[in-house]
Amino acid sequence: MKSNNQNEGKFGFTGYAENWNGRLAMIGFVSALIVELVTGQGILHFWGLL
């Protein structure tokens, strides 16, 4: 839902911030899956943490 309020903040628990948080979380999750599929290792093993 779009808001016509120009004073809506870009930070904090706003709809705008939550949308970006969800988008970036999806990108991170898919990236981790791609790394696992390509290398055959989990992301922690790929980075050498385990």
Residue pairs with C-beta under 8 A, 6 or more apart in sequence:
1 15
3 15
8 14
8 15
8 16
9 16
9 17
10 16
10 17
11 17
32 43
35 41
35 43
35 46
36 42
36 43
36 46
39 46
42 50
44 50
